[in-house]
Amino acid sequence: MTSTIRSVKVGAAWTTIVYVICFAGVALFPNIRTVFLQDALHMEANFLGRDIITVRSFVAGLIWWNALAFFGVTLFKVLEGVFRKQ
């Protein structure tokens, strides 16, 4: 199997897994949307979309995005290994 085809399969599997996890997280814990908006996206969930830029939101966003990047890359490498064996 070529590297390009394997990369497409890994990308599709990664997107599906992340989407299901996010969808299930919001379904099981509806308040997670507000927390994620405030801490990771520095926004408030109202019709004006007010920005929230504080030291707390900066540190929380840094933690969120580093954790998401770590888990995203780890999942990608695991899936790459799975599809490499096929």
C-alpha positions in Angstrom: 0.0 0.0 0.0 1.4 3.4 -0.9 2.1 6.0 1.7 -0.5 8.4 0.3 -3.3 5.8 0.5 -2.3 4.9 4.0 -2.2 8.6 5.0 -5.7 9.1 3.6 -7.0 6.1 5.6 -5.3 7.3 8.8 -6.8 10.8 8.3 -10.3 9.4 7.7 -10.1 7.1 10.7 -8.6 9.9 12.9 -11.4 12.4 11.9 -14.1 9.8 12.6 -12.7 8.9 16.0 -12.3 12.5 17.1 -15.8 13.5 15.8 -17.4 10.6 17.7 -15.5 11.5 20.9 -16.5 15.2 20.6 -20.1 14.4 19.8 -20.4 11.9 22.6 -18.7 14.4 25.0 -21.2 17.1 24.2 -24.1 14.7 24.4 -23.1 13.3 27.8 -21.8 16.6 29.2 -23.6 19.6 27.6 -21.8 22.1 29.8 -18.5 21.2 28.2 -19.3 23.5 25.3 -19.3 26.6 27.5 -16.1 25.5 29.3 -14.3 24.8 26.0 -15.5 28.1 24.5 -14.3 30.1 27.5 -11.0 28.3 28.1 -9.8 27.1 24.7 -11.4 29.6 22.3 -11.4 32.7 24.6 -15.1 33.4 23.7 -18.3 33.7 25.6 -21.3 31.7 24.3 -23.8 34.6 23.7 -25.1 36.2 20.5 -22.3 38.9 20.6 -19.4 36.4 21.0 -17.5 38.6 23.4 -13.8 37.9 23.6 -12.4 36.7 27.0 -8.6 37.4 27.2 -7.3 36.8 30.7 -4.2 35.2 32.2 -6.5 32.3 33.3 -7.9 31.8 29.8 -4.4 32.0 28.3 -3.0 29.3 30.6 -6.2 27.1 30.2 -6.0 27.4 26.4 -2.4 26.5 26.4 -3.1 23.4 28.4 -6.1 22.5 26.3 -4.3 22.9 23.0 -1.2 21.1 24.1 -3.2 18.2 25.4 -5.3 18.0 22.2 -2.1 18.2 20.1 -0.5 15.4 22.1 -3.6 13.1 21.9 -4.1 13.9 18.3 -0.6 13.1 17.2 -0.6 10.0 19.4 -3.8 8.8 17.9 -2.5 9.5 14.4 0.7 7.5 15.0 -1.3 4.6 16.5 -3.6 4.5 13.5 -0.7 4.8 11.1 0.8 1.7 12.8 -2.5 -0.2 12.5 -2.9 0.6 8.8 0.8 -0.2 8.1 0.3 -3.8 9.3 -2.5 -4.3 6.8 
